[in-house]
Amino acid sequence: MAAGRSRPSAPARHAEPARDDEPEHQDGPAFHDAPAENDDRDLELLIEAAYGAMGPVEKHLAGVVLDHLGDLATYNAVELASMSGASKATVSRFFRRLGFETYTEARHSARSLRAAGVPVAGRGGGDTLVAHAATARENLTRAVAGLDTAGLPQVADLLAAAGQVVVVGFRNSYAVALHLREQLLQARPRVALVPQPGQSVGEELAHLGPDDAVVCVGFRRRPAGFAAVVDVLLDAGVPTVLLVDPGARRHVPRATHRLEVPVEGCGAFDDYGAAMTAVCVLADAVLDRVGRPGRERIAALAESYRSSGELEDG
C-alpha cells in the first residue's frame, strides 16, 4: 500500500469468507461512502472510502483485491471469485458498486496506475529477490538495445564538445541527474545541475545557446512543466538530450536526441538500475571522446582528493 495510507481492517486474505448468499441478480446501491467522482480511478482509495458500507463477503473480497492490486490484471473474474470465496456475480456487483462498469474496467485502471509510475502494493509473491533480479536484467537488456540504436555516439560527441553542459532533473529523476553531472564533471569542466534548492529553472537556462548542451532527465512521474522546459530550450536553439522512460514520448515529443531507458519494477516501485547504467555508459563515452584532457583532469582531481584528505585511502 502506498506510504501514508492505512488499510481498513479487512479479514485476512486466507481467512474463511462469510457465506455469499445474496441473490445473484440484485445490485445494491453504490457504496454511500465512496467518492461521488471517480475520475482518478484509484481502486485502493475507492475501496478504503467504501469499506464501512460493505457487507462481510464484500469486505473479504476487498481484502483479496487490496492484496493483489499489482497483479489484478492477471486474474479474470472467475479466478478472483475463487480466491475470495465469492461468486462471480458478487465480484461483478462489487466493482459496479465502486463505480466501474465492469471488472475488466477495474483491471485496466489498476494496470494504468502502475504504468504511470504510481506505487501499487501487492505485486510481490514467490521469490522476491529472484523476481527483482529478473526484472533488472530485462530492463538492462532493453536499455542497452535502445542506447545502441538511439544515437549514443552523437550524444557523447555533443556533450564532449559543448561549451557548457547543464543537467536538469526533478523529483525521482534528480538523483539520476546528480549522478550524471558528477560523472561528466570528472571528464570535463563546466557541468551544472539544476534546479538547486531555492532555484528557478529559467534563470539557469536563459544564457544557454547553440554551442551548449542540456540533458533533461525525466523518468515517470514527471512534473507537469517538464515538457515546457524542453520546448523553451529547443526554441532557443539549445541542443537538448532527453534521458527518459519510453512512456515519455507521448508527453514530451520533442528532443534533439532521445535516450530511452525502462524503469519497470516487479514490486510497488520503479527500478532505476538500468538508468544508472545508462549514466555510466554515457559518461564513459564522453570521457573517451574528451581524450587526454579528460584523463589529465581525472588525475588532477585524484591528486586534489589525496592532498586534502577528503577521501579515505584504498
TORKOL-4160 file (C-alpha; in steps of 0.2 Angstrom, whole numbers, padded with zeros to 4 digits, m for minus):
314
<pt num="1" X="0000" Y="0000" Z="0000"/>
<pt num="2" X="0006" Y="0017" Z="m0004"/>
<pt num="3" X="0015" Y="0027" Z="0010"/>
<pt num="4" X="0004" Y="0036" Z="0022"/>
<pt num="5" X="m0011" Y="0025" Z="0019"/>
<pt num="6" X="m0018" Y="0013" Z="0032"/>
<pt num="7" X="m0028" Y="m0002" Z="0025"/>
<pt num="8" X="m0045" Y="m0005" Z="0033"/>
<pt num="9" X="m0046" Y="m0019" Z="0044"/>
<pt num="10" X="m0051" Y="m0032" Z="0031"/>
<pt num="11" X="m0051" Y="m0050" Z="0035"/>
<pt num="12" X="m0035" Y="m0059" Z="0031"/>
<pt num="13" X="m0035" Y="m0065" Z="0013"/>
<pt num="14" X="m0034" Y="m0083" Z="0018"/>
<pt num="15" X="m0047" Y="m0082" Z="0031"/>
<pt num="16" X="m0064" Y="m0092" Z="0028"/>
<pt num="17" X="m0075" Y="m0079" Z="0020"/>
<pt num="18" X="m0093" Y="m0076" Z="0025"/>
<pt num="19" X="m0107" Y="m0085" Z="0016"/>
<pt num="20" X="m0111" Y="m0077" Z="m0001"/>
<pt num="21" X="m0129" Y="m0079" Z="m0001"/>
<pt num="22" X="m0135" Y="m0063" Z="m0008"/>
<pt num="23" X="m0147" Y="m0066" Z="m0023"/>
<pt num="24" X="m0135" Y="m0065" Z="m0039"/>
<pt num="25" X="m0147" Y="m0055" Z="m0049"/>
<pt num="26" X="m0148" Y="m0040" Z="m0037"/>
<pt num="27" X="m0136" Y="m0025" Z="m0037"/>
<pt num="28" X="m0136" Y="m0015" Z="m0021"/>
<pt num="29" X="m0134" Y="0004" Z="m0021"/>
<pt num="30" X="m0117" Y="0012" Z="m0024"/>
<pt num="31" X="m0107" Y="0012" Z="m0008"/>
<pt num="32" X="m0113" Y="0028" Z="0000"/>
<pt num="33" X="m0096" Y="0032" Z="0007"/>
<pt num="34" X="m0087" Y="0031" Z="m0010"/>
<pt num="35" X="m0082" Y="0047" Z="m0018"/>
<pt num="36" X="m0095" Y="0054" Z="m0030"/>
<pt num="37" X="m0082" Y="0057" Z="m0043"/>
<pt num="38" X="m0071" Y="0043" Z="m0048"/>
<pt num="39" X="m0061" Y="0051" Z="m0062"/>
<pt num="40" X="m0044" Y="0046" Z="m0054"/>
<pt num="41" X="m0050" Y="0028" Z="m0053"/>
<pt num="42" X="m0038" Y="0024" Z="m0039"/>
<pt num="43" X="m0045" Y="0007" Z="m0034"/>
<pt num="44" X="m0036" Y="0007" Z="m0017"/>
<pt num="45" X="m0044" Y="0024" Z="m0012"/>
<pt num="46" X="m0061" Y="0019" Z="m0018"/>
<pt num="47" X="m0061" Y="0003" Z="m0008"/>
<pt num="48" X="m0054" Y="0012" Z="0008"/>
<pt num="49" X="m0068" Y="0025" Z="0006"/>
<pt num="50" X="m0082" Y="0012" Z="0004"/>
<pt num="51" X="m0076" Y="m0001" Z="0016"/>
<pt num="52" X="m0088" Y="0004" Z="0030"/>
<pt num="53" X="m0103" Y="0001" Z="0019"/>
<pt num="54" X="m0098" Y="m0016" Z="0014"/>
<pt num="55" X="m0105" Y="m0032" Z="0020"/>
<pt num="56" X="m0095" Y="m0047" Z="0026"/>
<pt num="57" X="m0092" Y="m0055" Z="0009"/>
<pt num="58" X="m0088" Y="m0039" Z="0001"/>
<pt num="59" X="m0075" Y="m0035" Z="0015"/>
<pt num="60" X="m0067" Y="m0051" Z="0012"/>
<pt num="61" X="m0066" Y="m0048" Z="m0007"/>
<pt num="62" X="m0059" Y="m0031" Z="m0004"/>
<pt num="63" X="m0045" Y="m0038" Z="0006"/>
<pt num="64" X="m0041" Y="m0050" Z="m0008"/>
<pt num="65" X="m0041" Y="m0036" Z="m0021"/>
<pt num="66" X="m0030" Y="m0025" Z="m0010"/>
<pt num="67" X="m0018" Y="m0039" Z="m0008"/>
<pt num="68" X="m0017" Y="m0041" Z="m0027"/>
<pt num="69" X="m0018" Y="m0023" Z="m0034"/>
<pt num="70" X="m0001" Y="m0025" Z="m0043"/>
<pt num="71" X="m0006" Y="m0041" Z="m0052"/>
<pt num="72" X="m0025" Y="m0039" Z="m0053"/>
<pt num="73" X="m0025" Y="m0038" Z="m0072"/>
<pt num="74" X="m0018" Y="m0056" Z="m0072"/>
<pt num="75" X="m0034" Y="m0063" Z="m0064"/>
<pt num="76" X="m0051" Y="m0064" Z="m0073"/>
<pt num="77" X="m0067" Y="m0063" Z="m0063"/>
<pt num="78" X="m0069" Y="m0082" Z="m0060"/>
<pt num="79" X="m0051" Y="m0083" Z="m0053"/>
<pt num="80" X="m0054" Y="m0068" Z="m0042"/>
<pt num="81" X="m0071" Y="m0076" Z="m0036"/>
<pt num="82" X="m0062" Y="m0092" Z="m0032"/>
<pt num="83" X="m0048" Y="m0084" Z="m0022"/>
<pt num="84" X="m0060" Y="m0074" Z="m0012"/>
<pt num="85" X="m0074" Y="m0087" Z="m0010"/>
<pt num="86" X="m0087" Y="m0076" Z="m0018"/>
<pt num="87" X="m0097" Y="m0079" Z="m0033"/>
<pt num="88" X="m0093" Y="m0072" Z="m0050"/>
<pt num="89" X="m0109" Y="m0062" Z="m0049"/>
<pt num="90" X="m0103" Y="m0054" Z="m0032"/>
<pt num="91" X="m0087" Y="m0049" Z="m0039"/>
<pt num="92" X="m0095" Y="m0040" Z="m0054"/>
<pt num="93" X="m0108" Y="m0032" Z="m0042"/>
<pt num="94" X="m0093" Y="m0027" Z="m0030"/>
<pt num="95" X="m0084" Y="m0017" Z="m0044"/>
<pt num="96" X="m0100" Y="m0009" Z="m0051"/>
<pt num="97" X="m0104" Y="m0003" Z="m0034"/>
<pt num="98" X="m0087" Y="0005" Z="m0033"/>
<pt num="99" X="m0091" Y="0015" Z="m0049"/>
<pt num="100" X="m0084" Y="0004" Z="m0063"/>
<pt num="101" X="m0095" Y="m0003" Z="m0077"/>
<pt num="102" X="m0086" Y="m0020" Z="m0077"/>
<pt num="103" X="m0072" Y="m0029" Z="m0068"/>
<pt num="104" X="m0062" Y="m0028" Z="m0084"/>
<pt num="105" X="m0063" Y="m0009" Z="m0082"/>
<pt num="106" X="m0056" Y="m0010" Z="m0064"/>
<pt num="107" X="m0042" Y="m0021" Z="m0070"/>
<pt num="108" X="m0037" Y="m0009" Z="m0083"/>
<pt num="109" X="m0037" Y="0005" Z="m0070"/>
<pt num="110" X="m0026" Y="m0004" Z="m0059"/>
<pt num="111" X="m0014" Y="m0008" Z="m0073"/>
<pt num="112" X="m0014" Y="0010" Z="m0079"/>
<pt num="113" X="m0009" Y="0017" Z="m0062"/>
<pt num="114" X="0006" Y="0006" Z="m0061"/>
<pt num="115" X="0011" Y="0010" Z="m0079"/>
<pt num="116" X="0010" Y="0029" Z="m0074"/>
<pt num="117" X="0023" Y="0026" Z="m0060"/>
<pt num="118" X="0011" Y="0025" Z="m0046"/>
<pt num="119" X="0017" Y="0014" Z="m0032"/>
<pt num="120" X="0005" Y="m0001" Z="m0031"/>
<pt num="121" X="0006" Y="m0013" Z="m0017"/>
<pt num="122" X="0003" Y="m0032" Z="m0018"/>
<pt num="123" X="0014" Y="m0035" Z="m0033"/>
<pt num="124" X="0025" Y="m0047" Z="m0024"/>
<pt num="125" X="0024" Y="m0066" Z="m0022"/>
<pt num="126" X="0036" Y="m0080" Z="m0025"/>
<pt num="127" X="0054" Y="m0077" Z="m0023"/>
<pt num="128" X="0055" Y="m0058" Z="m0022"/>
<pt num="129" X="0074" Y="m0057" Z="m0025"/>
<pt num="130" X="0074" Y="m0068" Z="m0040"/>
<pt num="131" X="0059" Y="m0058" Z="m0047"/>
<pt num="132" X="0068" Y="m0041" Z="m0044"/>
<pt num="133" X="0084" Y="m0048" Z="m0052"/>
<pt num="134" X="0075" Y="m0054" Z="m0067"/>
<pt num="135" X="0066" Y="m0038" Z="m0070"/>
<pt num="136" X="0083" Y="m0028" Z="m0068"/>
<pt num="137" X="0090" Y="m0039" Z="m0081"/>
<pt num="138" X="0076" Y="m0037" Z="m0093"/>
<pt num="139" X="0077" Y="m0018" Z="m0091"/>
<pt num="140" X="0095" Y="m0018" Z="m0094"/>
<pt num="141" X="0094" Y="m0028" Z="m0109"/>
<pt num="142" X="0081" Y="m0017" Z="m0116"/>
<pt num="143" X="0091" Y="m0001" Z="m0111"/>
<pt num="144" X="0107" Y="m0007" Z="m0120"/>
<pt num="145" X="0097" Y="m0012" Z="m0136"/>
<pt num="146" X="0089" Y="0006" Z="m0136"/>
<pt num="147" X="0105" Y="0015" Z="m0132"/>
<pt num="148" X="0113" Y="0006" Z="m0146"/>
<pt num="149" X="0101" Y="0012" Z="m0159"/>
<pt num="150" X="0097" Y="0029" Z="m0152"/>
<pt num="151" X="0112" Y="0039" Z="m0157"/>
<pt num="152" X="0123" Y="0037" Z="m0141"/>
<pt num="153" X="0139" Y="0041" Z="m0151"/>
<pt num="154" X="0131" Y="0058" Z="m0157"/>
<pt num="155" X="0126" Y="0062" Z="m0139"/>
<pt num="156" X="0143" Y="0058" Z="m0132"/>
<pt num="157" X="0151" Y="0069" Z="m0146"/>
<pt num="158" X="0139" Y="0083" Z="m0141"/>
<pt num="159" X="0142" Y="0083" Z="m0123"/>
<pt num="160" X="0161" Y="0082" Z="m0125"/>
<pt num="161" X="0162" Y="0097" Z="m0137"/>
<pt num="162" X="0148" Y="0108" Z="m0129"/>
<pt num="163" X="0154" Y="0125" Z="m0121"/>
<pt num="164" X="0143" Y="0121" Z="m0106"/>
<pt num="165" X="0133" Y="0106" Z="m0101"/>
<pt num="166" X="0118" Y="0108" Z="m0090"/>
<pt num="167" X="0109" Y="0093" Z="m0082"/>
<pt num="168" X="0091" Y="0095" Z="m0077"/>
<pt num="169" X="0082" Y="0083" Z="m0066"/>
<pt num="170" X="0066" Y="0084" Z="m0055"/>
<pt num="171" X="0058" Y="0073" Z="m0042"/>
<pt num="172" X="0065" Y="0055" Z="m0043"/>
<pt num="173" X="0075" Y="0059" Z="m0058"/>
<pt num="174" X="0085" Y="0072" Z="m0048"/>
<pt num="175" X="0096" Y="0058" Z="m0041"/>
<pt num="176" X="0100" Y="0051" Z="m0059"/>
<pt num="177" X="0104" Y="0069" Z="m0065"/>
<pt num="178" X="0115" Y="0072" Z="m0050"/>
<pt num="179" X="0125" Y="0056" Z="m0054"/>
<pt num="180" X="0126" Y="0060" Z="m0072"/>
<pt num="181" X="0133" Y="0078" Z="m0068"/>
<pt num="182" X="0146" Y="0071" Z="m0055"/>
<pt num="183" X="0152" Y="0058" Z="m0068"/>
<pt num="184" X="0153" Y="0071" Z="m0083"/>
<pt num="185" X="0162" Y="0083" Z="m0071"/>
<pt num="186" X="0176" Y="0071" Z="m0069"/>
<pt num="187" X="0178" Y="0071" Z="m0088"/>
<pt num="188" X="0176" Y="0089" Z="m0092"/>
<pt num="189" X="0173" Y="0106" Z="m0084"/>
<pt num="190" X="0158" Y="0117" Z="m0084"/>
<pt num="191" X="0144" Y="0105" Z="m0080"/>
<pt num="192" X="0130" Y="0112" Z="m0070"/>
<pt num="193" X="0115" Y="0103" Z="m0061"/>
<pt num="194" X="0098" Y="0112" Z="m0060"/>
<pt num="195" X="0087" Y="0116" Z="m0051"/>
<pt num="196" X="0097" Y="0118" Z="m0034"/>
<pt num="197" X="0087" Y="0122" Z="m0018"/>
<pt num="198" X="0079" Y="0139" Z="m0020"/>
<pt num="199" X="0082" Y="0140" Z="m0038"/>
<pt num="200" X="0070" Y="0143" Z="m0053"/>
<pt num="201" X="0075" Y="0134" Z="m0069"/>
<pt num="202" X="0073" Y="0148" Z="m0081"/>
<pt num="203" X="0087" Y="0159" Z="m0073"/>
<pt num="204" X="0099" Y="0144" Z="m0076"/>
<pt num="205" X="0094" Y="0141" Z="m0094"/>
<pt num="206" X="0092" Y="0158" Z="m0101"/>
<pt num="207" X="0110" Y="0161" Z="m0105"/>
<pt num="208" X="0112" Y="0145" Z="m0115"/>
<pt num="209" X="0114" Y="0144" Z="m0134"/>
<pt num="210" X="0118" Y="0133" Z="m0148"/>
<pt num="211" X="0136" Y="0129" Z="m0143"/>
<pt num="212" X="0130" Y="0122" Z="m0126"/>
<pt num="213" X="0120" Y="0107" Z="m0122"/>
<pt num="214" X="0107" Y="0101" Z="m0109"/>
<pt num="215" X="0102" Y="0084" Z="m0103"/>
<pt num="216" X="0084" Y="0083" Z="m0096"/>
<pt num="217" X="0082" Y="0068" Z="m0085"/>
<pt num="218" X="0064" Y="0064" Z="m0084"/>
<pt num="219" X="0058" Y="0047" Z="m0078"/>
<pt num="220" X="0040" Y="0045" Z="m0073"/>
<pt num="221" X="0031" Y="0054" Z="m0064"/>
<pt num="222" X="0037" Y="0070" Z="m0072"/>
<pt num="223" X="0031" Y="0087" Z="m0066"/>
<pt num="224" X="0018" Y="0095" Z="m0077"/>
<pt num="225" X="0031" Y="0108" Z="m0083"/>
<pt num="226" X="0044" Y="0096" Z="m0089"/>
<pt num="227" X="0039" Y="0097" Z="m0107"/>
<pt num="228" X="0038" Y="0116" Z="m0107"/>
<pt num="229" X="0056" Y="0117" Z="m0101"/>
<pt num="230" X="0061" Y="0106" Z="m0116"/>
<pt num="231" X="0052" Y="0117" Z="m0128"/>
<pt num="232" X="0060" Y="0133" Z="m0121"/>
<pt num="233" X="0077" Y="0125" Z="m0124"/>
<pt num="234" X="0073" Y="0119" Z="m0141"/>
<pt num="235" X="0065" Y="0135" Z="m0146"/>
<pt num="236" X="0081" Y="0144" Z="m0141"/>
<pt num="237" X="0092" Y="0133" Z="m0152"/>
<pt num="238" X="0100" Y="0124" Z="m0137"/>
<pt num="239" X="0104" Y="0105" Z="m0141"/>
<pt num="240" X="0093" Y="0095" Z="m0129"/>
<pt num="241" X="0095" Y="0077" Z="m0124"/>
<pt num="242" X="0081" Y="0068" Z="m0116"/>
<pt num="243" X="0085" Y="0053" Z="m0104"/>
<pt num="244" X="0068" Y="0046" Z="m0101"/>
<pt num="245" X="0057" Y="0031" Z="m0099"/>
<pt num="246" X="0049" Y="0025" Z="m0115"/>
<pt num="247" X="0032" Y="0032" Z="m0109"/>
<pt num="248" X="0038" Y="0050" Z="m0110"/>
<pt num="249" X="0036" Y="0050" Z="m0129"/>
<pt num="250" X="0018" Y="0055" Z="m0129"/>
<pt num="251" X="0021" Y="0068" Z="m0116"/>
<pt num="252" X="0037" Y="0075" Z="m0122"/>
<pt num="253" X="0038" Y="0073" Z="m0141"/>
<pt num="254" X="0052" Y="0085" Z="m0145"/>
<pt num="255" X="0071" Y="0082" Z="m0142"/>
<pt num="256" X="0087" Y="0084" Z="m0151"/>
<pt num="257" X="0092" Y="0067" Z="m0145"/>
<pt num="258" X="0082" Y="0054" Z="m0135"/>
<pt num="259" X="0089" Y="0040" Z="m0124"/>
<pt num="260" X="0075" Y="0029" Z="m0118"/>
<pt num="261" X="0078" Y="0018" Z="m0103"/>
<pt num="262" X="0064" Y="0007" Z="m0095"/>
<pt num="263" X="0061" Y="0008" Z="m0076"/>
<pt num="264" X="0048" Y="m0005" Z="m0073"/>
<pt num="265" X="0049" Y="m0014" Z="m0057"/>
<pt num="266" X="0042" Y="m0030" Z="m0051"/>
<pt num="267" X="0036" Y="m0023" Z="m0035"/>
<pt num="268" X="0027" Y="m0007" Z="m0030"/>
<pt num="269" X="0042" Y="0005" Z="m0035"/>
<pt num="270" X="0051" Y="0008" Z="m0051"/>
<pt num="271" X="0069" Y="0001" Z="m0053"/>
<pt num="272" X="0082" Y="0014" Z="m0058"/>
<pt num="273" X="0096" Y="0001" Z="m0060"/>
<pt num="274" X="0096" Y="0002" Z="m0079"/>
<pt num="275" X="0095" Y="0021" Z="m0078"/>
<pt num="276" X="0111" Y="0022" Z="m0068"/>
<pt num="277" X="0119" Y="0010" Z="m0080"/>
<pt num="278" X="0115" Y="0022" Z="m0094"/>
<pt num="279" X="0123" Y="0036" Z="m0085"/>
<pt num="280" X="0139" Y="0026" Z="m0083"/>
<pt num="281" X="0139" Y="0021" Z="m0102"/>
<pt num="282" X="0136" Y="0039" Z="m0107"/>
<pt num="283" X="0149" Y="0046" Z="m0096"/>
<pt num="284" X="0162" Y="0033" Z="m0102"/>
<pt num="285" X="0158" Y="0038" Z="m0120"/>
<pt num="286" X="0161" Y="0056" Z="m0116"/>
<pt num="287" X="0177" Y="0053" Z="m0107"/>
<pt num="288" X="0183" Y="0043" Z="m0122"/>
<pt num="289" X="0179" Y="0057" Z="m0134"/>
<pt num="290" X="0187" Y="0071" Z="m0122"/>
<pt num="291" X="0203" Y="0060" Z="m0123"/>
<pt num="292" X="0219" Y="0066" Z="m0115"/>
<pt num="293" X="0212" Y="0082" Z="m0107"/>
<pt num="294" X="0199" Y="0071" Z="m0098"/>
<pt num="295" X="0212" Y="0059" Z="m0092"/>
<pt num="296" X="0223" Y="0074" Z="m0085"/>
<pt num="297" X="0208" Y="0081" Z="m0077"/>
<pt num="298" X="0204" Y="0065" Z="m0068"/>
<pt num="299" X="0222" Y="0064" Z="m0062"/>
<pt num="300" X="0221" Y="0082" Z="m0056"/>
<pt num="301" X="0205" Y="0078" Z="m0046"/>
<pt num="302" X="0213" Y="0062" Z="m0038"/>
<pt num="303" X="0228" Y="0072" Z="m0033"/>
<pt num="304" X="0217" Y="0086" Z="m0025"/>
<pt num="305" X="0207" Y="0072" Z="m0015"/>
<pt num="306" X="0224" Y="0065" Z="m0009"/>
<pt num="307" X="0231" Y="0081" Z="m0004"/>
<pt num="308" X="0216" Y="0087" Z="0005"/>
<pt num="309" X="0212" Y="0070" Z="0014"/>
<pt num="310" X="0194" Y="0072" Z="0008"/>
<pt num="311" X="0193" Y="0053" Z="0003"/>
<pt num="312" X="0198" Y="0038" Z="0013"/>
<pt num="313" X="0213" Y="0028" Z="0007"/>
<pt num="314" X="0212" Y="0012" Z="m0003"/>
